[in-house]
Amino acid sequence: MNFNCNVNIVDAIMGSGKTQSIMNHINESSDEKFLVITPFLDEITRYRNYCKDKNFKAPKFENRSTKLDSLKSLINSGANIVSTHALFQKFDNELIDLCRSQNYTLVMDEVANVVDEYPLSKQDFQLLLSTYVDINEDTKQLIWKEEYKNYYGKFDNEKRLCELGSLVCYGDSLMVWLFPIETFNAFRNIYILTYRFDLQLQKYYYDYFDLKYTYLSVDGDQIENYHLVPYDKTLNYIKYDYSNLIHICDLDKMNMIGDRASDLSKSWYLRNKNNASMKTLKDNLLNFFRNIRNDSSSDNIWTTFSDYKNILKGKGYTKGFLPLNSRATNEYRERTSIAYLVNRYLNPFVKNFFTSNGIDVDEEGYALSEMLQFIWRSAIRDGKEIWIYIPSIRMRTLLKKWIKENPLQTETSSPQTNPTQTENN
């Protein structure tokens, strides 16, 4: 596949000025049209307020039309637009064509959900193969047969995904959903703002499609002059001594429940959801907030796998729950007590898909990256002390290692944002 998009990865630690630098770039642009995608509604307001002269519009429900309809109308009119990742996931071929014709620049504040297992019964999979689809021998993509272009029925969604090039055969009876790569190809310029892109699924996804990307750095000493520059390994992003700011709960009694490397993974939760282990974890969580920290509920944030939130919630801390994949929001930047009750692993199905296609996957790095994103929703992003309960020995060890490898830097030391090349191999 030929790609015409210029993909730029703005890779720097949370709080280093990535969003501010791209907003300054937007304000300084004279002729670019922007589609900004951000995870949270409060960030939509931030872009609209700071880039007032660009008159950013947000898609909305009106006159019985959907937000997707509204987005298409705004793109068609050439407006500057800011929206959420949830709407970005709904891109279709019409919207891809509109973005390409209007020559938009895409800004993604944090990476997107670009790959997942696609569940389908073996019987339905065989019916698709025998009747409705062909398989591209090179890409393994499912191609909906032209003779069934007017089909309506139980496979409507599979037909739509085939038309987007989003379903890929994996093995004899399995499929992977891939975000339609043509969506990215609809933009001439793309900016992705994140930290440790090299450890994230979107990086593996780009490598799978052989889509090239360039790393950029952030420079500047105050909000008004943060700006993007070619990648520069000498730039200093680490502003705080995290070894003295991040206090990790190391009490044996609190951490015993996560002593094994696989403890507190999703499969551990599934095995233990109806037994005493879950009560012990809940008691530990309550003890951490109420006794060890003894602070206000407004100081707390915590997370677990969404299916187990209701089992672990309790009086005095329930409202501090944040989804496991929380990113980009600054709403909780005053919180100083954090409980991270999970042990992150890649979906083994997704991991095997990439490795079977010759793409190296860093399981430990992925877990670390996801955990850091959550922790940086808290007061640590402003250089304030935090106290954190991480019962998983694996996750706790990863954080301690990261802190050790990322000391407060001198003016001559290099940043810890790690990309050593300007383009992927």
C-alpha positions as CSV (number, residue, x, y, z in Angstrom):
1,M,0.0,0.0,0.0
2,N,1.2,3.5,-0.8
3,F,1.0,6.1,1.9
4,N,0.9,9.8,1.2
5,C,0.6,10.9,4.9
6,N,3.4,12.6,6.8
7,V,3.1,11.0,10.3
8,N,4.8,12.9,13.2
9,I,5.2,11.3,16.6
10,V,5.5,14.0,19.3
11,D,7.0,11.8,22.0
12,A,7.7,13.3,25.4
13,I,6.8,12.6,29.0
14,M,3.4,13.7,30.3
15,G,3.4,17.3,31.3
16,S,6.2,18.3,29.0
17,G,4.1,20.6,26.8
18,K,3.0,18.4,23.9
19,T,-0.6,19.6,23.8
20,Q,0.5,23.2,24.4
21,S,3.0,23.0,21.6
22,I,0.5,21.7,19.1
23,M,-2.0,24.4,20.1
24,N,0.6,27.0,19.5
25,H,1.3,25.4,16.1
26,I,-2.4,25.5,15.3
27,N,-2.6,29.2,16.3
28,E,0.4,30.0,14.1
29,S,-0.9,28.2,11.0
30,S,-2.4,30.4,8.3
31,D,-3.9,27.9,5.9
32,E,-4.2,24.5,7.5
33,K,-7.5,22.9,8.5
34,F,-7.4,20.8,11.6
35,L,-9.2,17.8,12.9
36,V,-8.2,17.3,16.5
37,I,-9.0,14.0,18.3
38,T,-8.7,13.9,22.1
39,P,-9.9,11.4,24.7
40,F,-12.0,13.6,26.9
41,L,-14.7,16.3,26.6
42,D,-12.8,18.7,28.9
43,E,-9.9,18.7,26.4
44,I,-12.4,19.8,23.7
45,T,-13.1,22.9,25.7
46,R,-9.4,23.5,26.2
47,Y,-8.7,23.5,22.5
48,R,-11.7,25.7,21.8
49,N,-10.7,28.3,24.4
50,Y,-7.0,28.5,23.6
51,C,-7.4,28.5,19.8
52,K,-10.3,30.9,19.7
53,D,-9.3,32.5,16.4
54,K,-9.6,29.1,14.7
55,N,-13.3,28.8,15.7
56,F,-13.1,25.1,16.5
57,K,-16.4,23.3,16.1
58,A,-17.5,20.1,18.0
59,P,-19.8,17.6,16.3
60,K,-23.2,17.4,18.1
61,F,-26.6,15.8,17.9
62,E,-29.1,18.0,16.2
63,N,-32.3,17.7,14.0
64,R,-32.3,13.9,14.5
65,S,-28.8,13.6,12.9
66,T,-26.0,11.7,14.6
67,K,-22.7,13.1,15.7
68,L,-21.1,11.2,12.8
69,D,-23.5,13.1,10.4
70,S,-22.5,16.3,12.1
71,L,-18.8,15.5,11.7
72,K,-19.3,14.8,8.0
73,S,-21.2,18.2,7.6
74,L,-18.4,20.1,9.4
75,I,-15.7,18.4,7.3
76,N,-17.6,19.2,4.1
77,S,-17.8,22.8,5.1
78,G,-14.0,23.0,5.9
79,A,-14.4,23.9,9.5
80,N,-11.7,23.3,12.2
81,I,-13.0,20.5,14.3
82,V,-12.2,19.0,17.7
83,S,-13.8,15.7,18.8
84,T,-13.3,12.6,20.8
85,H,-11.6,9.2,20.1
86,A,-15.0,7.5,20.4
87,L,-16.2,9.3,17.3
88,F,-12.9,8.8,15.4
89,Q,-13.5,5.1,15.8
90,K,-16.6,5.4,13.6
91,F,-14.9,6.7,10.5
92,D,-16.4,5.2,7.3
93,N,-15.4,5.4,3.6
94,E,-17.5,8.5,3.0
95,L,-15.7,10.4,5.8
96,I,-12.3,9.2,4.6
97,D,-13.1,10.6,1.1
98,L,-14.2,13.9,2.6
99,C,-11.1,14.3,4.7
100,R,-8.9,13.5,1.7
101,S,-10.7,16.0,-0.5
102,Q,-10.6,18.8,2.1
103,N,-6.9,18.3,2.9
104,Y,-7.1,18.2,6.7
105,T,-4.3,17.9,9.2
106,L,-5.0,15.3,11.9
107,V,-4.0,15.9,15.5
108,M,-4.3,12.9,17.8
109,D,-3.9,13.6,21.5
110,E,-2.8,10.1,22.6
111,V,-3.0,7.0,20.5
112,A,-6.1,5.3,19.2
113,N,-7.6,1.9,19.6
114,V,-6.3,0.3,16.4
115,V,-6.4,-3.5,16.9
116,D,-8.5,-6.1,18.7
117,E,-9.7,-9.6,18.5
118,Y,-12.8,-10.0,16.4
119,P,-15.1,-12.7,18.0
120,L,-17.0,-14.8,15.5
121,S,-18.2,-18.4,15.9
122,K,-16.4,-21.0,13.8
123,Q,-19.6,-21.8,12.0
124,D,-20.2,-18.2,11.0
125,F,-16.6,-17.8,10.0
126,Q,-16.9,-20.8,7.7
127,L,-20.1,-19.5,6.2
128,L,-18.5,-16.2,5.4
129,L,-15.6,-17.9,3.7
130,S,-17.7,-20.3,1.7
131,T,-20.2,-17.8,0.5
132,Y,-19.6,-14.0,1.0
133,V,-15.9,-13.2,1.1
134,D,-12.6,-13.9,-0.5
135,I,-9.2,-13.7,1.3
136,N,-6.4,-11.6,-0.1
137,E,-3.5,-14.0,-0.3
138,D,-0.9,-11.2,0.5
139,T,-2.6,-9.2,3.2
140,K,-5.1,-11.9,4.5
141,Q,-7.8,-9.2,4.5
142,L,-11.4,-10.4,4.0
143,I,-12.8,-9.0,0.7
144,W,-16.6,-8.9,0.4
145,K,-17.6,-10.4,-3.0
146,E,-19.0,-8.0,-5.6
147,E,-21.9,-10.3,-6.3
148,Y,-23.2,-9.7,-2.8
149,K,-22.7,-5.9,-2.7
150,N,-26.4,-5.4,-2.0
151,Y,-26.5,-7.9,0.8
152,Y,-28.5,-7.2,4.0
153,G,-28.6,-9.6,6.8
154,K,-26.8,-11.0,9.9
155,F,-23.4,-10.2,8.4
156,D,-24.1,-6.5,7.8
157,N,-21.4,-5.4,10.2
158,E,-18.9,-7.8,8.7
159,K,-19.7,-6.5,5.2
160,R,-19.1,-2.9,6.4
161,L,-15.8,-3.9,8.0
162,C,-14.7,-5.8,4.9
163,E,-15.4,-2.7,2.8
164,L,-13.1,-0.7,5.2
165,G,-10.4,-3.3,4.9
166,S,-10.6,-3.9,8.7
167,L,-11.0,-7.7,9.0
168,V,-7.9,-9.9,8.7
169,C,-7.9,-13.7,8.7
170,Y,-5.6,-15.1,11.4
171,G,-5.3,-18.9,11.5
172,D,-8.1,-21.3,10.4
173,S,-11.0,-19.7,12.2
174,L,-10.0,-16.5,13.8
175,M,-10.1,-12.8,12.8
176,V,-8.5,-9.6,13.8
177,W,-10.2,-6.2,13.6
178,L,-7.8,-3.5,12.4
179,F,-8.7,0.2,12.4
180,P,-9.0,1.1,8.7
181,I,-5.5,2.3,7.7
182,E,-7.0,4.4,4.9
183,T,-8.3,6.7,7.6
184,F,-4.7,7.8,8.3
185,N,-4.0,7.9,4.6
186,A,-6.8,10.5,4.2
187,F,-4.6,13.1,5.9
188,R,-1.4,14.8,4.4
189,N,-0.1,15.6,7.9
190,I,-0.6,13.8,11.2
191,Y,0.6,14.6,14.7
192,I,0.3,12.0,17.4
193,L,1.0,13.3,20.9
194,T,2.1,10.5,23.3
195,Y,4.8,9.1,25.5
196,R,6.8,6.0,24.7
197,F,5.2,5.4,21.3
198,D,7.7,2.6,20.8
199,L,5.8,0.5,23.4
200,Q,2.3,1.0,22.1
201,L,-0.1,-1.0,19.9
202,Q,-0.4,1.8,17.4
203,K,3.3,1.6,16.7
204,Y,3.0,-2.1,16.1
205,Y,0.0,-1.4,13.9
206,Y,2.0,1.1,11.8
207,D,4.9,-1.4,11.5
208,Y,2.4,-4.1,10.3
209,F,1.3,-1.8,7.5
210,D,4.9,-0.4,6.9
211,L,3.7,3.1,7.5
212,K,6.7,5.3,8.2
213,Y,6.7,8.0,10.9
214,T,9.1,10.6,12.2
215,Y,9.8,11.6,15.8
216,L,9.5,15.2,17.0
217,S,10.5,16.9,20.2
218,V,9.0,19.8,22.2
219,D,11.1,22.9,23.0
220,G,10.4,26.1,24.9
221,D,10.7,27.4,28.5
222,Q,7.1,28.6,29.0
223,I,3.6,28.0,27.8
224,E,3.5,30.7,25.2
225,N,6.6,29.5,23.3
226,Y,6.3,25.7,23.5
227,H,6.9,24.5,20.0
228,L,7.7,21.5,17.9
229,V,11.3,20.8,16.7
230,P,13.1,18.0,14.9
231,Y,13.8,15.2,17.3
232,D,16.6,16.3,19.6
233,K,18.0,13.8,22.1
234,T,19.7,16.6,24.1
235,L,16.5,18.2,25.2
236,N,15.8,17.9,28.9
237,Y,12.2,16.7,29.8
238,I,12.7,15.3,33.3
239,K,12.0,18.2,35.6
240,Y,11.5,16.4,38.9
241,D,13.2,14.0,41.2
242,Y,10.6,11.2,41.0
243,S,12.6,9.0,43.5
244,N,11.6,11.5,46.2
245,L,8.1,12.3,44.9
246,I,6.6,8.9,44.2
247,H,6.1,6.9,47.4
248,I,5.2,3.3,46.7
249,C,3.5,1.2,49.4
250,D,5.9,-1.5,50.3
251,L,4.1,-3.1,53.2
252,D,4.3,-6.9,53.0
253,K,0.8,-7.5,54.3
254,M,-0.7,-5.2,51.7
255,N,1.3,-6.6,48.8
256,M,1.1,-10.3,49.6
257,I,-1.9,-10.7,47.4
258,G,0.2,-9.8,44.4
259,D,3.4,-11.8,45.2
260,R,3.4,-13.9,42.0
261,A,4.2,-12.5,38.6
262,S,0.8,-13.3,37.2
263,D,-1.3,-12.1,40.2
264,L,-3.9,-9.4,39.6
265,S,-3.9,-10.1,35.8
266,K,-7.3,-10.3,34.1
267,S,-7.3,-14.1,34.3
268,W,-6.5,-13.8,38.1
269,Y,-9.6,-11.7,38.6
270,L,-11.7,-14.1,36.6
271,R,-10.5,-17.0,38.8
272,N,-11.0,-15.2,42.1
273,K,-14.0,-13.0,41.5
274,N,-16.2,-15.1,43.9
275,N,-13.8,-16.0,46.6
276,A,-11.9,-14.5,49.6
277,S,-9.1,-13.1,47.5
278,M,-11.4,-10.3,46.2
279,K,-12.5,-9.4,49.7
280,T,-8.8,-9.2,50.8
281,L,-8.1,-6.9,47.9
282,K,-11.0,-4.7,48.7
283,D,-10.0,-4.6,52.4
284,N,-6.5,-3.6,51.4
285,L,-7.8,-0.8,49.2
286,L,-10.0,0.5,52.0
287,N,-7.0,0.3,54.4
288,F,-4.8,2.2,52.0
289,F,-7.2,5.1,51.6
290,R,-8.7,5.2,55.1
291,N,-5.8,4.3,57.4
292,I,-2.4,4.5,55.6
293,R,-3.3,7.7,53.8
294,N,-6.2,8.9,55.9
295,D,-7.0,11.7,53.5
296,S,-10.1,13.1,51.8
297,S,-12.0,11.1,49.2
298,S,-11.2,14.1,46.9
299,D,-7.5,13.1,47.1
300,N,-8.1,9.6,45.8
301,I,-8.0,7.9,42.4
302,W,-8.0,4.1,41.8
303,T,-8.6,1.7,39.0
304,T,-9.2,-1.9,38.1
305,F,-10.6,-3.9,35.2
306,S,-14.0,-2.4,34.5
307,D,-15.9,-5.7,35.1
308,Y,-14.7,-5.7,38.8
309,K,-15.2,-2.1,39.7
310,N,-18.5,-2.8,41.5
311,I,-16.9,-5.6,43.5
312,L,-14.1,-3.4,44.8
313,K,-15.9,-0.1,45.3
314,G,-16.4,1.1,48.9
315,K,-17.5,4.0,51.0
316,G,-15.2,7.0,50.8
317,Y,-13.3,6.2,47.6
318,T,-15.8,4.9,45.0
319,K,-16.1,8.2,43.2
320,G,-12.4,8.3,42.7
321,F,-12.5,5.5,40.2
322,L,-11.0,6.1,36.8
323,P,-11.0,3.8,33.8
324,L,-7.9,1.8,33.3
325,N,-7.0,3.4,30.0
326,S,-7.5,7.0,31.2
327,R,-5.3,9.4,29.3
328,A,-4.8,13.1,28.5
329,T,-7.3,14.5,31.1
330,N,-6.0,17.0,33.7
331,E,-9.2,16.9,35.8
332,Y,-7.5,14.8,38.6
333,R,-4.2,16.6,38.8
334,E,-4.7,17.5,42.5
335,R,-5.1,13.8,43.5
336,T,-2.2,12.5,45.7
337,S,-3.3,9.0,46.7
338,I,-3.5,6.4,43.9
339,A,-4.3,2.7,43.9
340,Y,-3.4,0.7,40.7
341,L,-4.9,-2.7,41.3
342,V,-4.1,-4.5,38.0
343,N,-1.3,-6.4,36.3
344,R,-1.4,-5.4,32.6
345,Y,-0.7,-7.8,29.8
346,L,-1.3,-7.6,26.1
347,N,-4.3,-9.5,24.8
348,P,-2.5,-12.8,23.9
349,F,-4.5,-13.0,20.7
350,V,-3.3,-9.6,19.5
351,K,0.2,-10.2,20.7
352,N,0.4,-13.4,18.7
353,F,-1.0,-11.7,15.6
354,F,1.8,-9.2,15.6
355,T,4.6,-11.7,16.5
356,S,3.4,-14.1,13.8
357,N,3.8,-11.2,11.3
358,G,7.4,-10.7,12.3
359,I,6.8,-7.6,14.6
360,D,8.7,-7.6,17.9
361,V,6.4,-6.8,20.9
362,D,7.6,-5.6,24.3
363,E,5.2,-7.0,26.8
364,E,6.9,-5.4,29.9
365,G,7.2,-2.1,28.1
366,Y,3.5,-2.1,27.2
367,A,2.6,-2.7,30.8
368,L,4.8,0.1,32.0
369,S,3.6,2.6,29.5
370,E,-0.1,1.9,30.4
371,M,0.6,2.3,34.1
372,L,2.6,5.6,33.7
373,Q,-0.3,7.1,31.7
374,F,-2.7,6.4,34.6
375,I,-0.4,7.6,37.3
376,W,0.2,10.8,35.5
377,R,-3.4,11.8,35.8
378,S,-2.5,12.6,39.4
379,A,-0.5,15.4,41.1
380,I,2.8,14.0,40.0
381,R,2.4,15.7,36.7
382,D,2.9,19.0,38.5
383,G,5.8,17.8,40.5
384,K,3.9,17.2,43.7
385,E,4.3,14.2,46.0
386,I,2.0,11.1,45.5
387,W,1.5,7.9,47.4
388,I,0.6,4.8,45.4
389,Y,-0.6,1.3,46.2
390,I,0.5,-1.3,43.5
391,P,-0.1,-4.8,44.9
392,S,1.2,-6.5,41.8
393,I,4.9,-7.3,42.3
394,R,5.5,-7.2,38.5
395,M,4.0,-3.8,38.1
396,R,5.6,-2.4,41.2
397,T,9.0,-3.6,40.0
398,L,8.5,-2.0,36.6
399,L,7.7,1.4,38.2
400,K,10.7,1.2,40.5
401,K,12.9,0.4,37.6
402,W,11.5,3.3,35.6
403,I,12.1,5.7,38.4
404,K,15.7,4.5,38.8
405,E,16.3,4.9,35.0
406,N,14.8,8.4,34.9
407,P,16.6,10.5,37.5
408,L,16.4,14.3,37.7
409,Q,18.6,15.5,34.8
410,T,21.3,18.1,34.5
411,E,21.3,20.5,31.7
412,T,23.8,18.3,29.8
413,S,22.0,15.0,30.1
414,S,19.7,13.6,27.5
415,P,15.9,13.1,27.7
416,Q,14.3,9.8,28.6
417,T,11.8,9.8,25.7
418,N,13.9,7.1,24.1
419,P,13.4,7.2,20.3
420,T,16.8,6.8,18.8
421,Q,15.8,7.0,15.2
422,T,13.8,9.5,13.2
423,E,12.0,6.9,11.2
424,N,10.9,3.3,11.9
425,N,12.6,0.4,10.3
